[in-house]
Amino acid sequence: MQIIIKVLKGQDCNLEVTPATTIYEVKQEIEKRLGIAVGSQKILILGRTLNDDQPISAYPNIKDGTKLNLIVIKQDIKDIIHRSFRKYYNETQSATLTKEFMLDFEKKLKGFSLDDIERLSDHIV
């Protein structure tokens, strides 16, 4: 069956799925086609968030031609760093590296004065 993914303030995406296809697999296909990371996706039907672990068949309102809404969630720096580590390391290693990175980042950030932060932001912009 075919479903339509409606990206809020974006394009639509048609996907071919089976009743056994999980929501996570749908998200993976969206990532391939639209470049939106799985972790940034929230899929809704009738205002209800769909669970990654569930197959399409768990949602009786999803039929051929059903439109599902996709909300793109803005990620914070921790999610971005974790996703970057996952390209090169397994999940456990990535989680450990992300935790260590964030601790080091926060420690260094606390050492900045407001003047340091202002100079940095002026330089970036």
N, C-alpha and C positions, 0 to 999 in steps of 0.2 A: 504494500500500500504506500501511497505517497502522502507525506505531511509537509506543511509549509511552516518554515520558521520565520517569524516576523521580528526583525531586529528593530527595536524602538529607535527612532531617528536614524534609520539605516535601510539597508536593502533586505529583500526577502530571499530565502534560500529554500529550494525544494529538495527534500530528501526521500529516498526510497528506503522503507523500513519494513520489518516483519513484526508480528506480535511478540516475538522473543527478543527483539532488539531492546537493550537496556537504555535508559536515559543517558547513562555515562557514554555509551557507544554513540548516541546521537550527538552528544557534546564533542566527542572526538572528531566526528565527521564535520561538525561546524568549525572546529579549530582548523582542520585541513582546508576547508573551502573558503572560510572568511578570515582566518588568521586570528581569531579571538581565542585566547587561552582557555582551556577547560575550567581552570580555577576562577576565571572572570565571568563565567556564564551562570545565569540563573534562568531556568526555563519554567514558564507558567502556563497553566490552562485555567481559564475562568478565575484568575486571581490566586490560584493555588500552586505552590511550588512543587515541581516534580522531583521525586527522590532518585538520585543517581543509581541506586541499587535495583530499582524496580524496572521490569520490562514494560513495554508499551501496553501489553495486554492487561496490566494492573490498573489501567486508567480507561474505564469504559467509554468516556467521552471522546477518546482519540479514535477516529475512524479515518478512512481514506479521504484526503482533502482537508483534514483538520488543520487549522492555524494555531500554532503555539507561539507565545510571546517570549522573546529572548531579551533579558535585561543584562547589560554589560556592567559588571561591578568593577569600579576603580580599585586597583590593587595598591596596597601600601608597599613601602620599600622592602619590608621583610618578605612579602610574597614574591617580589621581583627577584630578590637575591636568591631565595630558595629555588625558584624556577630555573635560574641560571646555573646553580650548583647541580640540579638534577640532570642537566645535559651531560655532565661528566662523571657523576657519582651516583651510587644507589640511594634509595630513599632515606635509609638510616644515616648514611654518611652526610647526605645533603642536609638533613635536619640538624645534625651535630654542628656542621660547618656554619649553617645559618645562625644557630644560637650563638656560637662563638663570635661570628662576624658582628651580630647585633650588639653583643656585650661590649666588644671593642669599639664599635661605632659610637655607642652611647657614652662610653667612658671618654672618648676623644671629644665628642660634642660638648660634654660638660666642661671641658677645659677651655672652650672658646668663650671669649667675652662678647658682649653685644656688638662692640666695634668690629671684632673679627667677623662675626656673622654678617654685619652690614657690608663690610668690604667684600666678602665672598659673594654675597647676593648682587652687589654692583658689578662685580667681575663677570658673573654668569650671564646677567641680562645684558 
